[in-house]
Structure formats: C-alpha cells, structure tokens
Amino acid sequence: MPTVLITGAGRGIGLEFARQYAEAGWAVLAGARKPEGIAELMALEGDISAVQLDIADPAS
C-alpha cells in the first residue's frame, strides 16, 4: 500500500489532499496543529493516522 505524509492536514487543501489520498486507498500520515483538525481527519474514511504537529515548533 502506498503511503503519503501530509502536514497542514487539519484544514483547507491539506485536509482535501488527505481525503483524496485515503479514498484512493493510500495510507495517510497526517499532521495538524489543532485538535479540531485531528478530529476532522479522524472522521474521514480510510487508513488515516493523525498526530498533532506544528512544523514550526521543534518541540512538537
């Protein structure tokens, strides 16, 4: 199974990419800054693993 990593997946184009890849059968590793974004990702159908992640913060 192909796998994709998407940052900024909690909203907008990142969320749409996550949805489309998951629908196409890809395993999606998704990062979002806010818990609301994680909830949106987990509501999608497919093989999605979501984590809270801020790429501008080395501690995350």
mmCIF file as Biopython writes it, N, C-alpha, C and O atoms, coordinates in Angstrom:
data_model
#
loop_
_atom_site.group_PDB
_atom_site.id
_atom_site.type_symbol
_atom_site.label_atom_id
_atom_site.label_alt_id
_atom_site.label_comp_id
_atom_site.label_asym_id
_atom_site.label_entity_id
_atom_site.label_seq_id
_atom_site.pdbx_PDB_ins_code
_atom_site.Cartn_x
_atom_site.Cartn_y
_atom_site.Cartn_z
_atom_site.occupancy
_atom_site.B_iso_or_equiv
_atom_site.auth_seq_id
_atom_site.auth_asym_id
_atom_site.pdbx_PDB_model_num
ATOM 1   N N  . MET A ? 1  ? 0.843   -1.175 0.000  1.0 0.0 1  A 1 
ATOM 2   C CA . MET A ? 1  ? 0.000   0.000  0.000  1.0 0.0 1  A 1 
ATOM 3   C C  . MET A ? 1  ? 0.891   1.241  0.000  1.0 0.0 1  A 1 
ATOM 4   O O  . MET A ? 1  ? 1.782   1.355  0.841  1.0 0.0 1  A 1 
ATOM 5   N N  . PRO A ? 2  ? 0.669   2.162  -0.917 1.0 0.0 2  A 1 
ATOM 6   C CA . PRO A ? 2  ? 1.452   3.398  -0.918 1.0 0.0 2  A 1 
ATOM 7   C C  . PRO A ? 2  ? 1.090   4.254  0.297  1.0 0.0 2  A 1 
ATOM 8   O O  . PRO A ? 2  ? -0.027  4.190  0.812  1.0 0.0 2  A 1 
ATOM 9   N N  . THR A ? 3  ? 2.052   5.047  0.736  1.0 0.0 3  A 1 
ATOM 10  C CA . THR A ? 3  ? 1.871   5.886  1.921  1.0 0.0 3  A 1 
ATOM 11  C C  . THR A ? 3  ? 2.257   7.319  1.591  1.0 0.0 3  A 1 
ATOM 12  O O  . THR A ? 3  ? 3.199   7.563  0.836  1.0 0.0 3  A 1 
ATOM 13  N N  . VAL A ? 4  ? 1.510   8.275  2.171  1.0 0.0 4  A 1 
ATOM 14  C CA . VAL A ? 4  ? 1.810   9.685  1.972  1.0 0.0 4  A 1 
ATOM 15  C C  . VAL A ? 4  ? 1.816   10.378 3.334  1.0 0.0 4  A 1 
ATOM 16  O O  . VAL A ? 4  ? 1.021   10.044 4.212  1.0 0.0 4  A 1 
ATOM 17  N N  . LEU A ? 5  ? 2.724   11.350 3.504  1.0 0.0 5  A 1 
ATOM 18  C CA . LEU A ? 5  ? 2.779   12.191 4.700  1.0 0.0 5  A 1 
ATOM 19  C C  . LEU A ? 5  ? 2.304   13.579 4.301  1.0 0.0 5  A 1 
ATOM 20  O O  . LEU A ? 5  ? 2.832   14.178 3.364  1.0 0.0 5  A 1 
ATOM 21  N N  . ILE A ? 6  ? 1.306   14.088 5.015  1.0 0.0 6  A 1 
ATOM 22  C CA . ILE A ? 6  ? 0.754   15.407 4.707  1.0 0.0 6  A 1 
ATOM 23  C C  . ILE A ? 6  ? 0.815   16.258 5.970  1.0 0.0 6  A 1 
ATOM 24  O O  . ILE A ? 6  ? 0.231   15.895 6.991  1.0 0.0 6  A 1 
ATOM 25  N N  . THR A ? 7  ? 1.518   17.391 5.907  1.0 0.0 7  A 1 
ATOM 26  C CA . THR A ? 7  ? 1.497   18.351 7.004  1.0 0.0 7  A 1 
ATOM 27  C C  . THR A ? 7  ? 0.449   19.402 6.665  1.0 0.0 7  A 1 
ATOM 28  O O  . THR A ? 7  ? 0.128   19.610 5.495  1.0 0.0 7  A 1 
ATOM 29  N N  . GLY A ? 8  ? -0.079  20.057 7.675  1.0 0.0 8  A 1 
ATOM 30  C CA . GLY A ? 8  ? -1.133  21.039 7.430  1.0 0.0 8  A 1 
ATOM 31  C C  . GLY A ? 8  ? -2.428  20.380 6.993  1.0 0.0 8  A 1 
ATOM 32  O O  . GLY A ? 8  ? -3.204  20.958 6.232  1.0 0.0 8  A 1 
ATOM 33  N N  . ALA A ? 9  ? -2.660  19.161 7.479  1.0 0.0 9  A 1 
ATOM 34  C CA . ALA A ? 9  ? -3.802  18.373 7.011  1.0 0.0 9  A 1 
ATOM 35  C C  . ALA A ? 9  ? -5.080  18.634 7.796  1.0 0.0 9  A 1 
ATOM 36  O O  . ALA A ? 9  ? -6.097  17.993 7.533  1.0 0.0 9  A 1 
ATOM 37  N N  . GLY A ? 10 ? -5.056  19.544 8.740  1.0 0.0 10 A 1 
ATOM 38  C CA . GLY A ? 10 ? -6.230  19.791 9.568  1.0 0.0 10 A 1 
ATOM 39  C C  . GLY A ? 10 ? -7.291  20.655 8.938  1.0 0.0 10 A 1 
ATOM 40  O O  . GLY A ? 10 ? -8.403  20.749 9.457  1.0 0.0 10 A 1 
ATOM 41  N N  . ARG A ? 11 ? -6.968  21.291 7.821  1.0 0.0 11 A 1 
ATOM 42  C CA . ARG A ? 11 ? -7.960  22.154 7.164  1.0 0.0 11 A 1 
ATOM 43  C C  . ARG A ? 11 ? -7.511  22.468 5.747  1.0 0.0 11 A 1 
ATOM 44  O O  . ARG A ? 11 ? -6.389  22.153 5.351  1.0 0.0 11 A 1 
ATOM 45  N N  . GLY A ? 12 ? -8.383  23.077 5.007  1.0 0.0 12 A 1 
ATOM 46  C CA . GLY A ? 12 ? -8.056  23.553 3.667  1.0 0.0 12 A 1 
ATOM 47  C C  . GLY A ? 12 ? -7.566  22.482 2.719  1.0 0.0 12 A 1 
ATOM 48  O O  . GLY A ? 12 ? -8.073  21.361 2.698  1.0 0.0 12 A 1 
ATOM 49  N N  . ILE A ? 13 ? -6.562  22.854 1.931  1.0 0.0 13 A 1 
ATOM 50  C CA . ILE A ? 13 ? -6.068  21.956 0.890  1.0 0.0 13 A 1 
ATOM 51  C C  . ILE A ? 13 ? -5.406  20.708 1.478  1.0 0.0 13 A 1 
ATOM 52  O O  . ILE A ? 13 ? -5.475  19.635 0.878  1.0 0.0 13 A 1 
ATOM 53  N N  . GLY A ? 14 ? -4.767  20.835 2.641  1.0 0.0 14 A 1 
ATOM 54  C CA . GLY A ? 14 ? -4.167  19.663 3.275  1.0 0.0 14 A 1 
ATOM 55  C C  . GLY A ? 14 ? -5.212  18.629 3.658  1.0 0.0 14 A 1 
ATOM 56  O O  . GLY A ? 14 ? -5.001  17.432 3.466  1.0 0.0 14 A 1 
ATOM 57  N N  . LEU A ? 15 ? -6.338  19.080 4.199  1.0 0.0 15 A 1 
ATOM 58  C CA . LEU A ? 15 ? -7.436  18.180 4.555  1.0 0.0 15 A 1 
ATOM 59  C C  . LEU A ? 15 ? -8.010  17.523 3.307  1.0 0.0 15 A 1 
ATOM 60  O O  . LEU A ? 15 ? -8.315  16.331 3.313  1.0 0.0 15 A 1 
ATOM 61  N N  . GLU A ? 16 ? -8.155  18.286 2.256  1.0 0.0 16 A 1 
ATOM 62  C CA . GLU A ? 16 ? -8.673  17.734 0.997  1.0 0.0 16 A 1 
ATOM 63  C C  . GLU A ? 16 ? -7.707  16.711 0.403  1.0 0.0 16 A 1 
ATOM 64  O O  . GLU A ? 16 ? -8.140  15.670 -0.092 1.0 0.0 16 A 1 
ATOM 65  N N  . PHE A ? 17 ? -6.414  16.992 0.446  1.0 0.0 17 A 1 
ATOM 66  C CA . PHE A ? 17 ? -5.432  16.004 -0.022 1.0 0.0 17 A 1 
ATOM 67  C C  . PHE A ? 17 ? -5.549  14.716 0.792  1.0 0.0 17 A 1 
ATOM 68  O O  . PHE A ? 17 ? -5.540  13.621 0.230  1.0 0.0 17 A 1 
ATOM 69  N N  . ALA A ? 18 ? -5.659  14.845 2.113  1.0 0.0 18 A 1 
ATOM 70  C CA . ALA A ? 18 ? -5.791  13.664 2.972  1.0 0.0 18 A 1 
ATOM 71  C C  . ALA A ? 18 ? -7.025  12.861 2.576  1.0 0.0 18 A 1 
ATOM 72  O O  . ALA A ? 18 ? -6.962  11.636 2.476  1.0 0.0 18 A 1 
ATOM 73  N N  . ARG A ? 19 ? -8.135  13.538 2.354  1.0 0.0 19 A 1 
ATOM 74  C CA . ARG A ? 19 ? -9.371  12.858 1.971  1.0 0.0 19 A 1 
ATOM 75  C C  . ARG A ? 19 ? -9.206  12.118 0.654  1.0 0.0 19 A 1 
ATOM 76  O O  . ARG A ? 19 ? -9.592  10.955 0.532  1.0 0.0 19 A 1 
ATOM 77  N N  . GLN A ? 20 ? -8.628  12.801 -0.337 1.0 0.0 20 A 1 
ATOM 78  C CA . GLN A ? 20 ? -8.494  12.195 -1.659 1.0 0.0 20 A 1 
ATOM 79  C C  . GLN A ? 20 ? -7.520  11.013 -1.654 1.0 0.0 20 A 1 
ATOM 80  O O  . GLN A ? 20 ? -7.792  9.987  -2.278 1.0 0.0 20 A 1 
ATOM 81  N N  . TYR A ? 21 ? -6.403  11.146 -0.963 1.0 0.0 21 A 1 
ATOM 82  C CA . TYR A ? 21 ? -5.458  10.027 -0.894 1.0 0.0 21 A 1 
ATOM 83  C C  . TYR A ? 21 ? -6.086  8.830  -0.177 1.0 0.0 21 A 1 
ATOM 84  O O  . TYR A ? 21 ? -5.937  7.691  -0.619 1.0 0.0 21 A 1 
ATOM 85  N N  . ALA A ? 22 ? -6.789  9.089  0.929  1.0 0.0 22 A 1 
ATOM 86  C CA . ALA A ? 22 ? -7.427  7.995  1.667  1.0 0.0 22 A 1 
ATOM 87  C C  . ALA A ? 22 ? -8.471  7.294  0.804  1.0 0.0 22 A 1 
ATOM 88  O O  . ALA A ? 22 ? -8.553  6.066  0.801  1.0 0.0 22 A 1 
ATOM 89  N N  . GLU A ? 23 ? -9.268  8.069  0.073  1.0 0.0 23 A 1 
ATOM 90  C CA . GLU A ? 23 ? -10.281 7.480  -0.810 1.0 0.0 23 A 1 
ATOM 91  C C  . GLU A ? 23 ? -9.650  6.653  -1.923 1.0 0.0 23 A 1 
ATOM 92  O O  . GLU A ? 23 ? -10.250 5.694  -2.408 1.0 0.0 23 A 1 
ATOM 93  N N  . ALA A ? 24 ? -8.432  7.028  -2.327 1.0 0.0 24 A 1 
ATOM 94  C CA . ALA A ? 24 ? -7.736  6.303  -3.397 1.0 0.0 24 A 1 
ATOM 95  C C  . ALA A ? 24 ? -7.005  5.062  -2.863 1.0 0.0 24 A 1 
ATOM 96  O O  . ALA A ? 24 ? -6.352  4.353  -3.629 1.0 0.0 24 A 1 
ATOM 97  N N  . GLY A ? 25 ? -7.112  4.798  -1.554 1.0 0.0 25 A 1 
ATOM 98  C CA . GLY A ? 25 ? -6.518  3.592  -0.997 1.0 0.0 25 A 1 
ATOM 99  C C  . GLY A ? 25 ? -5.123  3.750  -0.416 1.0 0.0 25 A 1 
ATOM 100 O O  . GLY A ? 25 ? -4.486  2.758  -0.064 1.0 0.0 25 A 1 
ATOM 101 N N  . TRP A ? 26 ? -4.644  4.971  -0.310 1.0 0.0 26 A 1 
ATOM 102 C CA . TRP A ? 26 ? -3.323  5.209  0.270  1.0 0.0 26 A 1 
ATOM 103 C C  . TRP A ? 26 ? -3.413  5.199  1.795  1.0 0.0 26 A 1 
ATOM 104 O O  . TRP A ? 26 ? -4.462  5.508  2.361  1.0 0.0 26 A 1 
ATOM 105 N N  . ALA A ? 27 ? -2.316  4.844  2.455  1.0 0.0 27 A 1 
ATOM 106 C CA . ALA A ? 27 ? -2.184  5.051  3.898  1.0 0.0 27 A 1 
ATOM 107 C C  . ALA A ? 27 ? -1.756  6.505  4.074  1.0 0.0 27 A 1 
ATOM 108 O O  . ALA A ? 27 ? -0.785  6.946  3.460  1.0 0.0 27 A 1 
ATOM 109 N N  . VAL A ? 28 ? -2.472  7.242  4.905  1.0 0.0 28 A 1 
ATOM 110 C CA . VAL A ? 28 ? -2.214  8.670  5.082  1.0 0.0 28 A 1 
ATOM 111 C C  . VAL A ? 28 ? -1.679  8.922  6.488  1.0 0.0 28 A 1 
ATOM 112 O O  . VAL A ? 28 ? -2.325  8.572  7.476  1.0 0.0 28 A 1 
ATOM 113 N N  . LEU A ? 29 ? -0.499  9.528  6.572  1.0 0.0 29 A 1 
ATOM 114 C CA . LEU A ? 29 ? 0.058   10.022 7.823  1.0 0.0 29 A 1 
ATOM 115 C C  . LEU A ? 29 ? -0.157  11.528 7.791  1.0 0.0 29 A 1 
ATOM 116 O O  . LEU A ? 29 ? 0.418   12.222 6.953  1.0 0.0 29 A 1 
ATOM 117 N N  . ALA A ? 30 ? -0.983  12.034 8.703  1.0 0.0 30 A 1 
ATOM 118 C CA . ALA A ? 30 ? -1.398  13.432 8.629  1.0 0.0 30 A 1 
ATOM 119 C C  . ALA A ? 30 ? -1.034  14.189 9.895  1.0 0.0 30 A 1 
ATOM 120 O O  . ALA A ? 30 ? -1.223  13.691 11.004 1.0 0.0 30 A 1 
ATOM 121 N N  . GLY A ? 31 ? -0.513  15.392 9.721  1.0 0.0 31 A 1 
ATOM 122 C CA . GLY A ? 31 ? -0.193  16.257 10.843 1.0 0.0 31 A 1 
ATOM 123 C C  . GLY A ? 31 ? -1.057  17.500 10.814 1.0 0.0 31 A 1 
ATOM 124 O O  . GLY A ? 31 ? -1.261  18.098 9.758  1.0 0.0 31 A 1 
ATOM 125 N N  . ALA A ? 32 ? -1.570  17.893 11.982 1.0 0.0 32 A 1 
ATOM 126 C CA . ALA A ? 32 ? -2.383  19.103 12.107 1.0 0.0 32 A 1 
ATOM 127 C C  . ALA A ? 32 ? -2.000  19.804 13.407 1.0 0.0 32 A 1 
ATOM 128 O O  . ALA A ? 32 ? -1.626  19.152 14.382 1.0 0.0 32 A 1 
ATOM 129 N N  . ARG A ? 33 ? -2.094  21.133 13.417 1.0 0.0 33 A 1 
ATOM 130 C CA . ARG A ? 33 ? -1.709  21.893 14.608 1.0 0.0 33 A 1 
ATOM 131 C C  . ARG A ? 33 ? -2.749  21.849 15.715 1.0 0.0 33 A 1 
ATOM 132 O O  . ARG A ? 33 ? -2.399  21.831 16.895 1.0 0.0 33 A 1 
ATOM 133 N N  . LYS A ? 34 ? -4.032  21.832 15.343 1.0 0.0 34 A 1 
ATOM 134 C CA . LYS A ? 34 ? -5.096  21.973 16.339 1.0 0.0 34 A 1 
ATOM 135 C C  . LYS A ? 34 ? -5.879  20.672 16.519 1.0 0.0 34 A 1 
ATOM 136 O O  . LYS A ? 34 ? -6.037  19.902 15.572 1.0 0.0 34 A 1 
ATOM 137 N N  . PRO A ? 35 ? -6.369  20.432 17.737 1.0 0.0 35 A 1 
ATOM 138 C CA . PRO A ? 35 ? -7.168  19.223 17.985 1.0 0.0 35 A 1 
ATOM 139 C C  . PRO A ? 35 ? -8.397  19.124 17.082 1.0 0.0 35 A 1 
ATOM 140 O O  . PRO A ? 35 ? -8.819  18.026 16.720 1.0 0.0 35 A 1 
ATOM 141 N N  . GLU A ? 36 ? -8.965  20.269 16.721 1.0 0.0 36 A 1 
ATOM 142 C CA . GLU A ? 36 ? -10.127 20.252 15.835 1.0 0.0 36 A 1 
ATOM 143 C C  . GLU A ? 36 ? -9.763  19.644 14.476 1.0 0.0 36 A 1 
ATOM 144 O O  . GLU A ? 36 ? -10.565 18.937 13.867 1.0 0.0 36 A 1 
ATOM 145 N N  . GLY A ? 37 ? -8.564  19.927 14.020 1.0 0.0 37 A 1 
ATOM 146 C CA . GLY A ? 37 ? -8.090  19.365 12.757 1.0 0.0 37 A 1 
ATOM 147 C C  . GLY A ? 37 ? -7.911  17.860 12.843 1.0 0.0 37 A 1 
ATOM 148 O O  . GLY A ? 37 ? -8.210  17.135 11.894 1.0 0.0 37 A 1 
ATOM 149 N N  . ILE A ? 38 ? -7.417  17.392 13.995 1.0 0.0 38 A 1 
ATOM 150 C CA . ILE A ? 38 ? -7.262  15.951 14.203 1.0 0.0 38 A 1 
ATOM 151 C C  . ILE A ? 38 ? -8.637  15.283 14.150 1.0 0.0 38 A 1 
ATOM 152 O O  . ILE A ? 38 ? -8.794  14.224 13.542 1.0 0.0 38 A 1 
ATOM 153 N N  . ALA A ? 39 ? -9.629  15.903 14.786 1.0 0.0 39 A 1 
ATOM 154 C CA . ALA A ? 39 ? -10.986 15.344 14.787 1.0 0.0 39 A 1 
ATOM 155 C C  . ALA A ? 39 ? -11.536 15.262 13.369 1.0 0.0 39 A 1 
ATOM 156 O O  . ALA A ? 39 ? -12.169 14.270 13.008 1.0 0.0 39 A 1 
ATOM 157 N N  . GLU A ? 40 ? -11.303 16.291 12.566 1.0 0.0 40 A 1 
ATOM 158 C CA . GLU A ? 40 ? -11.765 16.282 11.166 1.0 0.0 40 A 1 
ATOM 159 C C  . GLU A ? 40 ? -11.110 15.144 10.396 1.0 0.0 40 A 1 
ATOM 160 O O  . GLU A ? 40 ? -11.770 14.449 9.623  1.0 0.0 40 A 1 
ATOM 161 N N  . LEU A ? 41 ? -9.821  14.955 10.606 1.0 0.0 41 A 1 
ATOM 162 C CA . LEU A ? 41 ? -9.096  13.889 9.914  1.0 0.0 41 A 1 
ATOM 163 C C  . LEU A ? 41 ? -9.613  12.513 10.314 1.0 0.0 41 A 1 
ATOM 164 O O  . LEU A ? 41 ? -9.799  11.642 9.464  1.0 0.0 41 A 1 
ATOM 165 N N  . MET A ? 42 ? -9.844  12.321 11.605 1.0 0.0 42 A 1 
ATOM 166 C CA . MET A ? 42 ? -10.283 11.014 12.082 1.0 0.0 42 A 1 
ATOM 167 C C  . MET A ? 42 ? -11.713 10.693 11.640 1.0 0.0 42 A 1 
ATOM 168 O O  . MET A ? 42 ? -12.121 9.532  11.663 1.0 0.0 42 A 1 
ATOM 169 N N  . ALA A ? 43 ? -12.470 11.706 11.243 1.0 0.0 43 A 1 
ATOM 170 C CA . ALA A ? 43 ? -13.830 11.480 10.748 1.0 0.0 43 A 1 
ATOM 171 C C  . ALA A ? 43 ? -13.833 10.998 9.294  1.0 0.0 43 A 1 
ATOM 172 O O  . ALA A ? 43 ? -14.855 10.525 8.797  1.0 0.0 43 A 1 
ATOM 173 N N  . LEU A ? 44 ? -12.691 11.118 8.618  1.0 0.0 44 A 1 
ATOM 174 C CA . LEU A ? 44 ? -12.610 10.682 7.225  1.0 0.0 44 A 1 
ATOM 175 C C  . LEU A ? 44 ? -12.545 9.164  7.151  1.0 0.0 44 A 1 
ATOM 176 O O  . LEU A ? 44 ? -12.101 8.505  8.092  1.0 0.0 44 A 1 
ATOM 177 N N  . GLU A ? 45 ? -12.988 8.618  6.036  1.0 0.0 45 A 1 
ATOM 178 C CA . GLU A ? 45 ? -12.914 7.172  5.804  1.0 0.0 45 A 1 
ATOM 179 C C  . GLU A ? 45 ? -11.535 6.830  5.254  1.0 0.0 45 A 1 
ATOM 180 O O  . GLU A ? 45 ? -10.950 7.612  4.504  1.0 0.0 45 A 1 
ATOM 181 N N  . GLY A ? 46 ? -11.022 5.674  5.622  1.0 0.0 46 A 1 
ATOM 182 C CA . GLY A ? 46 ? -9.757  5.219  5.069  1.0 0.0 46 A 1 
ATOM 183 C C  . GLY A ? 46 ? -8.704  5.007  6.139  1.0 0.0 46 A 1 
ATOM 184 O O  . GLY A ? 46 ? -8.971  5.137  7.334  1.0 0.0 46 A 1 
ATOM 185 N N  . ASP A ? 47 ? -7.503  4.676  5.689  1.0 0.0 47 A 1 
ATOM 186 C CA . ASP A ? 47 ? -6.375  4.382  6.570  1.0 0.0 47 A 1 
ATOM 187 C C  . ASP A ? 47 ? -5.637  5.682  6.872  1.0 0.0 47 A 1 
ATOM 188 O O  . ASP A ? 47 ? -4.689  6.048  6.176  1.0 0.0 47 A 1 
ATOM 189 N N  . ILE A ? 48 ? -6.086  6.377  7.925  1.0 0.0 48 A 1 
ATOM 190 C CA . ILE A ? 48 ? -5.511  7.676  8.272  1.0 0.0 48 A 1 
ATOM 191 C C  . ILE A ? 48 ? -4.985  7.633  9.698  1.0 0.0 48 A 1 
ATOM 192 O O  . ILE A ? 48 ? -5.705  7.260  10.624 1.0 0.0 48 A 1 
ATOM 193 N N  . SER A ? 49 ? -3.728  8.017  9.867  1.0 0.0 49 A 1 
ATOM 194 C CA . SER A ? 49 ? -3.121  8.191  11.185 1.0 0.0 49 A 1 
ATOM 195 C C  . SER A ? 49 ? -2.841  9.676  11.334 1.0 0.0 49 A 1 
ATOM 196 O O  . SER A ? 49 ? -2.119  10.262 10.527 1.0 0.0 49 A 1 
ATOM 197 N N  . ALA A ? 50 ? -3.416  10.288 12.375 1.0 0.0 50 A 1 
ATOM 198 C CA . ALA A ? 50 ? -3.272  11.731 12.550 1.0 0.0 50 A 1 
ATOM 199 C C  . ALA A ? 50 ? -2.566  12.037 13.864 1.0 0.0 50 A 1 
ATOM 200 O O  . ALA A ? 50 ? -2.812  11.393 14.884 1.0 0.0 50 A 1 
ATOM 201 N N  . VAL A ? 51 ? -1.684  13.031 13.821 1.0 0.0 51 A 1 
ATOM 202 C CA . VAL A ? 51 ? -0.971  13.480 15.014 1.0 0.0 51 A 1 
ATOM 203 C C  . VAL A ? 51 ? -1.005  14.998 15.079 1.0 0.0 51 A 1 
ATOM 204 O O  . VAL A ? 51 ? -1.055  15.677 14.053 1.0 0.0 51 A 1 
ATOM 205 N N  . GLN A ? 52 ? -0.977  15.521 16.309 1.0 0.0 52 A 1 
ATOM 206 C CA . GLN A ? 52 ? -0.884  16.964 16.474 1.0 0.0 52 A 1 
ATOM 207 C C  . GLN A ? 52 ? 0.565   17.351 16.229 1.0 0.0 52 A 1 
ATOM 208 O O  . GLN A ? 52 ? 1.473   16.827 16.874 1.0 0.0 52 A 1 
ATOM 209 N N  . LEU A ? 53 ? 0.778   18.267 15.299 1.0 0.0 53 A 1 
ATOM 210 C CA . LEU A ? 53 ? 2.123   18.582 14.835 1.0 0.0 53 A 1 
ATOM 211 C C  . LEU A ? 53 ? 2.179   20.014 14.327 1.0 0.0 53 A 1 
ATOM 212 O O  . LEU A ? 53 ? 1.319   20.440 13.556 1.0 0.0 53 A 1 
ATOM 213 N N  . ASP A ? 54 ? 3.187   20.750 14.760 1.0 0.0 54 A 1 
ATOM 214 C CA . ASP A ? 54 ? 3.443   22.093 14.243 1.0 0.0 54 A 1 
ATOM 215 C C  . ASP A ? 54 ? 4.870   22.089 13.708 1.0 0.0 54 A 1 
ATOM 216 O O  . ASP A ? 54 ? 5.823   22.054 14.486 1.0 0.0 54 A 1 
ATOM 217 N N  . ILE A ? 55 ? 5.025   22.124 12.393 1.0 0.0 55 A 1 
ATOM 218 C CA . ILE A ? 55 ? 6.366   22.009 11.816 1.0 0.0 55 A 1 
ATOM 219 C C  . ILE A ? 55 ? 7.261   23.200 12.148 1.0 0.0 55 A 1 
ATOM 220 O O  . ILE A ? 55 ? 8.476   23.124 11.971 1.0 0.0 55 A 1 
ATOM 221 N N  . ALA A ? 56 ? 6.671   24.311 12.632 1.0 0.0 56 A 1 
ATOM 222 C CA . ALA A ? 56 ? 7.470   25.466 13.019 1.0 0.0 56 A 1 
ATOM 223 C C  . ALA A ? 56 ? 7.989   25.346 14.455 1.0 0.0 56 A 1 
ATOM 224 O O  . ALA A ? 56 ? 8.803   26.161 14.891 1.0 0.0 56 A 1 
ATOM 225 N N  . ASP A ? 57 ? 7.519   24.331 15.191 1.0 0.0 57 A 1 
ATOM 226 C CA . ASP A ? 57 ? 7.908   24.141 16.583 1.0 0.0 57 A 1 
ATOM 227 C C  . ASP A ? 57 ? 8.720   22.856 16.728 1.0 0.0 57 A 1 
ATOM 228 O O  . ASP A ? 57 ? 8.154   21.766 16.656 1.0 0.0 57 A 1 
ATOM 229 N N  . PRO A ? 58 ? 10.040  22.962 16.930 1.0 0.0 58 A 1 
ATOM 230 C CA . PRO A ? 58 ? 10.874  21.764 17.044 1.0 0.0 58 A 1 
ATOM 231 C C  . PRO A ? 58 ? 10.448  20.833 18.186 1.0 0.0 58 A 1 
ATOM 232 O O  . PRO A ? 58 ? 10.736  19.637 18.138 1.0 0.0 58 A 1 
ATOM 233 N N  . ALA A ? 59 ? 9.779   21.352 19.194 1.0 0.0 59 A 1 
ATOM 234 C CA . ALA A ? 59 ? 9.345   20.529 20.320 1.0 0.0 59 A 1 
ATOM 235 C C  . ALA A ? 59 ? 8.159   19.635 19.970 1.0 0.0 59 A 1 
ATOM 236 O O  . ALA A ? 59 ? 7.873   18.679 20.690 1.0 0.0 59 A 1 
ATOM 237 N N  . SER A ? 60 ? 7.475   19.933 18.886 1.0 0.0 60 A 1 
ATOM 238 C CA . SER A ? 60 ? 6.321   19.092 18.541 1.0 0.0 60 A 1 
ATOM 239 C C  . SER A ? 60 ? 6.797   17.975 17.676 1.0 0.0 60 A 1 
ATOM 240 O O  . SER A ? 60 ? 6.000   17.134 17.259 1.0 0.0 60 A 1 
#
